[in-house]
Amino acid sequence: MSKNFYALGRLPTGQKNKTEQAYELEVLKPAMQDGSVSWYRFEGVKLRLADNTFYTPDYCVMRSDGTMEMHEVKGFWQDDARVKIKVAADMYPLKFIAVKRQAKKNGGGWSTEEF
């Protein structure tokens, strides 16, 4: 099997999908400009959940008040991803937020869920 072969929906580490790119352009960059976000990094943190089990949030975000948040950008949820974010939220003193793009027929924008 070729190194360049990835399961559907999976991209190499460090490469953003279209939904993650849109979130950065539509939400994070404007938040930096308006001062509500001081810093963010794509896949900037890797959290250990158990032996050989890790969770890498899509974005590590620092709010202007110093609060650290882990943002998970989803087009749709797979069961293992939901379990990992819930476990991480129980283990680490950070704010975990899942964001999902809303359909245009539902007004567009982004919905959020906090863990």
N, C-alpha and C positions, 0 to 999 in steps of 0.2 A: 504494500500500500504506500502511496506517495506521501511525503511529508506535507504536501500542500492540500491533502484531502482532509476536510473537516465535516463533521456532522452538520446537518441542516441547522442553521441558526447559530452556529458556533464560529467565532472568528479567532484568529491568533491573539494571544495576550497582548494588550496594549493597543489594539485596533478597535475603534468605535464603530458600532453599527449605525444605521441611519436614524434610529430613534434616539440613541445616545447623542449623536451629533446635533439633532434638532433640539434636544433638551439643553445642551450646552449653549447653543446659539439663542434660543428663545427665552431661557430662564436664567441660567448661571451668568452669562456675560452681562445681560442687563442688570442683574442683581449686583454685580461688581461695580458697574457704572453708577448705580444709585446708592451704593455704599452699604447695602444690607448684607453683602457677602464680602469678606476680606480676602479670601483665598479659596481655591479649590484645585483638586488634582484628580485626573482620571486614573482609576485603578491604583491609587496612591497608597493604599493600606491593605495588608493581608492579615486576616485575623485567624488564629488557631482555634478551632472548635473542639478538636479531639486529636488523638494520634492519627496522623496522615489525613486529617480532614480540615480544610481551610475554607474560609469565605472571603472573597475579594469584592467589596462593594464597588459599584460602577464609579461613584464619585465620593471623595472625602471632601467635605465642605466646612469651612470655618466662617461662622456668622461674624458680623462686626462686633458683637458683644463677647466674642471668644468662644462661644458654644460650638462644639464639634458635632457634625452630623454626617451620617453615612447615607448616601442617596442611591437607591437601586432603581434603575430605569427599566421598565418592562413594557413590551408590546402585549405579552401574555405571560401567565405564570405557569411554570412547571412545578410539580409537587416538591422536588428536592430543593429548589430555590426558596420556596416559601418556608420550608422547614429550617434551612440554614439561616435565613434572616431572623426567624423567631428565636432560634438557639443563640445567635450572636447577640440579640437584644437582651436576652436573659443573662448573658455572661459578661457583657461589657457596659460600662457607664457612659454610653454614647446614645445619641438620638438616631434611630434608624427610620428612614422614610422611604417608602416605595412610591414612585411616580409612574403614572400610566397616561399615555396620550389618549385624549377623548376624541371620539369620532366627530367629524364636522357636523353631522346631523344632530349631535348632542351638544352643540355649541363650541366644539373644539377645545383647545387649551389642554391642561393637565390636571388629572385628579391625583390626590395624595392619600396615603394610608400610613399611619404611624404605628410602629411596633414598640 
